[in-house]
């Protein structure tokens, strides 16, 4: 074997090597901070809900500076959060403890609140879609939509008792809205035109979908928190496939996102690691979270900068994974 051949092989291996991703953590300064959900704007600024202290937080990744904005209603328990695209551009959140939605103006920091009908006691996950704000209400077994132009909200009951509507996401393929029904083995598809709901049952009676996302092909991926599975639903056929999570039955999959690399990223809240699942090869890679006890309840993707943001609620930190 010639020396030139060995040098060629060495160079080829070096060029093909891709270092595994790592997680950069940002400690949050407020005592007992509990970052429940993150969201990221087009400018790369990261927003998050501090549910325990009833603040909306702002992180500038370039400087590490954190700014807090108190919610107008004390002890509001902000839960979900989303940055609306222009022309709205606001930071919308659910005040989980007080039955209202809030909008923070990122230019001024001013917050306007929208009280919801009395039945919507615990708004959970928000979704800004077609100039309106959709939301789930887990304990109330409802989902609803707010028209910011009028301040009026409409509520819709989930037909399955104690379904606990949880994660909510819009399909990039056809604009339909998908909802995880955490209290049962069902996923729902909402028609945003009229709010009507179609139920997709999952084959395993013990399945408990908590968070979900939809990829560019319209495939629904969900974290099965109860059974340690990543699930795949094809809406066109109703076919469901399951993939065992690397951490096993007790891994408790939770927050989930589609990365700019096309992989499905999700948290194993029971094992303090992030899983990157490649739909093409059906292979999974794991990334250990530096601080134990993290519990990533939700994630946000910065498509412009190819970053994945994590809310590490159990350890008072945000996390960042660079996907390129």
C-alpha positions in Angstrom: 0.0 0.0 0.0 1.6 3.2 -1.1 2.1 6.3 1.0 0.1 8.4 -1.5 -2.9 6.1 -1.3 -2.9 6.3 2.5 -2.7 10.1 2.3 -5.7 10.1 -0.2 -7.8 7.9 2.2 -6.9 10.1 5.1 -7.9 13.2 3.2 -11.2 11.6 2.1 -12.1 10.6 5.6 -11.3 14.1 6.9 -13.4 15.8 4.3 -16.4 13.5 5.0 -16.3 13.8 8.8 -19.0 15.9 10.2 -18.6 16.8 13.9 -21.6 15.9 16.1 -23.7 18.9 17.2 -23.4 20.2 20.6 -25.7 22.3 22.8 -24.7 25.8 24.0 -26.6 26.9 27.1 -27.7 30.4 28.2 -28.4 30.7 32.0 -31.4 33.0 32.7 -30.7 35.6 35.4 -34.1 35.8 37.1 -34.3 33.6 40.2 -36.4 30.5 39.8 -36.9 31.2 36.1 -39.1 28.6 34.4 -38.7 29.0 30.6 -41.7 27.0 29.3 -41.7 27.7 25.5 -39.3 29.5 23.2 -40.0 31.4 19.9 -37.5 33.1 17.6 -38.1 36.1 15.3 -36.7 36.8 11.8 -34.1 39.0 13.5 -32.8 36.0 15.5 -34.0 37.4 18.8 -35.3 34.6 21.1 -38.4 35.1 23.2 -39.6 32.8 25.9 -42.3 32.5 28.6 -41.1 32.5 32.2 -44.2 30.7 33.6 -43.2 30.7 37.2 -42.5 34.4 37.4 -45.1 35.6 34.9 -42.6 37.3 32.6 -41.9 37.3 28.9 -38.2 37.0 28.3 -36.0 38.3 25.5 -32.6 36.9 24.7 -30.2 38.5 22.3 -27.9 35.6 21.3 -25.2 38.0 20.0 -24.6 39.6 23.4 -26.3 37.1 25.8 -28.4 40.0 27.2 -31.7 39.0 28.7 -34.6 41.5 29.1 -37.8 40.7 31.1 -41.3 42.1 30.5 -43.8 41.6 33.3 -47.3 40.4 32.1 -50.0 43.0 32.9 -52.0 40.5 34.8 -50.1 39.2 37.9 -49.6 35.4 38.2 -50.8 34.9 34.7 -48.6 31.9 34.1 -47.5 32.5 30.5 -47.2 29.2 28.7 -46.9 29.0 24.9 -45.4 31.7 22.7 -45.0 32.5 19.0 -43.7 35.4 17.0 -46.2 36.5 14.3 -44.9 37.3 10.8 -45.3 40.8 9.4 -47.5 42.8 9.2 -48.5 41.8 12.8 -44.9 41.1 14.0 -46.0 40.7 17.6 -45.0 38.2 20.2 -48.1 36.3 21.2 -48.4 34.2 24.3 -51.1 32.3 26.3 -51.7 33.4 29.9 -52.4 29.8 31.1 -53.4 30.7 34.6 -55.8 33.6 33.8 -57.7 32.7 30.6 -56.3 35.2 28.2 -53.9 35.8 25.4 -51.3 38.5 25.3 -49.4 40.4 22.5 -46.0 42.0 23.2 -44.9 44.7 20.8 -41.2 43.9 20.3 -40.4 47.5 19.3 -41.7 49.0 22.6 -42.2 46.1 25.0 -45.8 47.1 25.5 -48.2 44.3 26.2 -51.9 44.1 25.3 -54.1 41.4 26.7 -57.2 39.8 25.2 -59.5 38.1 27.8 -61.0 34.9 26.5 -64.5 33.5 27.1 -64.9 32.1 30.6 -64.9 28.5 29.4 -61.3 28.8 28.1 -59.9 28.6 31.5 -56.4 27.5 30.6 -55.1 28.6 27.1 -52.1 26.4 26.3 -50.4 26.5 22.9 -50.8 29.4 20.5 -50.5 29.4 16.8 -50.5 32.5 14.6 -52.1 31.5 11.3 -53.7 33.6 8.5 -53.9 36.8 10.7 -55.6 35.0 13.6 -54.4 33.3 16.8 -55.4 29.7 17.3 -55.0 28.1 20.7 -55.6 25.0 22.7 -57.1 24.8 26.2 -56.0 21.5 27.7 -58.1 21.3 30.9 -61.1 22.9 29.3 -61.0 20.3 26.5 -61.4 23.1 23.9 -59.6 24.8 21.1 -60.3 28.3 19.8 -59.4 31.2 17.6 -59.0 34.9 18.3 -59.4 37.6 15.7 -57.0 40.4 16.8 -58.8 42.9 14.7 -62.0 42.6 16.7 -60.8 41.0 19.9 -63.5 38.3 19.6 -62.7 34.7 20.2 -64.6 31.6 19.1 -64.3 28.3 21.0 -64.8 24.7 19.8 -65.2 21.6 22.0 -63.2 18.5 21.4 -65.7 15.6 21.1 -63.6 13.1 22.9 -64.0 13.6 26.7 -60.8 14.5 28.6 -58.8 14.6 25.4 -56.5 17.3 26.7 -55.8 19.3 23.5 -52.1 20.2 23.7 -49.6 20.8 20.8 -50.8 22.8 17.8 -49.1 23.4 14.5 -50.0 24.4 10.9 -49.0 22.3 7.9 -46.7 24.1 5.5 -48.1 22.0 2.7 -51.9 22.9 2.8 -52.4 25.3 5.7 -54.4 22.8 7.8 -54.0 22.9 11.6 -52.9 19.8 13.5 -53.6 19.2 17.2 -52.2 16.7 19.6 -54.8 15.2 21.9 -52.6 14.3 24.9 -55.3 12.7 27.0 -56.1 10.0 24.4 -54.7 8.1 21.4 -55.8 10.7 18.9 -54.6 13.5 16.7 -56.9 16.1 15.2 -56.9 18.1 12.0 -58.6 21.5 12.1 -60.0 23.2 9.1 -59.1 26.9 9.7 -62.0 28.0 7.4 -64.7 26.9 9.8 -62.9 25.3 12.8 -64.3 21.8 12.1 -62.2 18.9 13.4 -61.4 15.5 11.9 -60.0 12.9 14.3 -57.2 10.5 13.3 -57.0 7.6 15.8 -53.6 6.1 16.6 -53.5 2.3 16.6 -52.0 1.8 20.1 -54.6 2.5 22.8 -51.8 3.7 25.2 -50.4 6.2 22.8 -50.3 9.8 24.2 -49.2 12.4 21.6 -48.0 15.5 23.3 -46.3 17.7 20.8 -46.3 17.5 17.0 -44.9 19.0 13.8 -45.6 18.7 10.1 -42.8 18.4 7.5 -42.7 19.8 4.0 -44.4 16.7 2.6 -47.4 17.1 4.9 -46.3 14.2 7.1 -47.3 14.6 10.8 -44.6 13.7 13.3 -45.5 13.5 17.0 -43.8 12.7 20.4 -45.5 9.8 22.2 -44.8 10.8 25.7 -46.3 7.8 27.4 -44.6 5.1 25.4 -41.2 6.4 24.4 -42.0 6.5 20.7 -41.6 8.9 17.8 -44.8 8.6 15.7 -45.4 9.3 12.0 -48.9 9.8 10.5 -49.5 10.1 6.8 -52.8 12.1 6.5 -53.3 10.9 2.9 -53.6 7.2 3.9 -54.1 7.4 7.7 -51.1 5.1 8.0 -49.2 5.3 11.3 -45.6 4.2 11.9 -43.8 4.2 15.2 -40.1 4.4 16.0 -38.7 3.4 19.4 -36.8 6.3 21.0 -33.1 5.6 21.8 -33.7 6.2 25.5 -36.4 3.4 25.7 -39.9 3.2 27.0 -39.3 5.7 29.9 -37.6 8.3 27.7 -40.7 10.6 27.7 -40.4 12.3 24.3 -41.6 15.9 24.5 -40.6 19.0 22.5 -40.2 18.4 18.8 -39.2 20.3 15.6 -38.2 19.8 12.0 -34.7 21.1 11.6 -33.3 22.9 8.6 -31.4 19.7 7.9 -34.6 17.8 7.3 -34.3 15.7 10.4 -36.9 15.4 13.2 -35.4 16.8 16.4 -37.1 16.0 19.7 -36.3 15.9 23.4 -36.2 12.8 25.6 -37.2 14.5 28.9 -36.6 11.3 30.8 -33.0 11.0 29.7 -31.6 14.5 29.2 -30.8 14.1 25.5 -32.0 15.4 22.2 -32.7 13.0 19.4 -32.1 13.8 15.7 -34.1 11.3 13.5 -33.4 11.1 9.8 -36.7 10.2 7.9 -34.7 9.1 4.9 -32.5 6.6 6.6 -34.6 6.1 9.8 -31.5 6.4 11.8 -31.3 8.4 15.0 -28.4 10.4 16.6 -28.4 11.6 20.2 -27.0 14.8 21.7 -26.5 15.0 25.4 -27.9 18.1 27.1 -25.1 19.5 29.3 -27.2 20.2 32.4 -29.1 17.3 33.9 -32.8 17.8 34.6 -33.4 20.0 31.6 -36.9 19.0 30.5 -37.3 20.6 27.1 -41.0 21.1 26.7 -40.8 22.9 23.4 -38.4 24.0 20.7 -38.2 26.7 18.1 -36.4 26.7 14.7 -34.4 29.7 13.4 -34.5 28.8 9.7 -32.4 31.8 8.6 -29.5 30.9 10.9 -30.0 27.1 10.9 -30.4 27.0 14.7 -32.6 25.1 17.0 -33.6 26.7 20.3 -34.6 24.8 23.4 -36.4 25.9 26.6 -34.7 24.0 29.4 -37.4 24.6 32.0 -36.0 22.3 34.6 -32.7 24.1 34.9 -33.5 27.8 34.2 -31.7 27.9 30.8 -32.2 28.2 27.1 -30.2 25.9 24.8 -29.0 26.4 21.2 -28.0 23.8 18.6 -26.4 24.9 15.4 -27.5 22.7 12.5 -24.8 23.7 10.1 
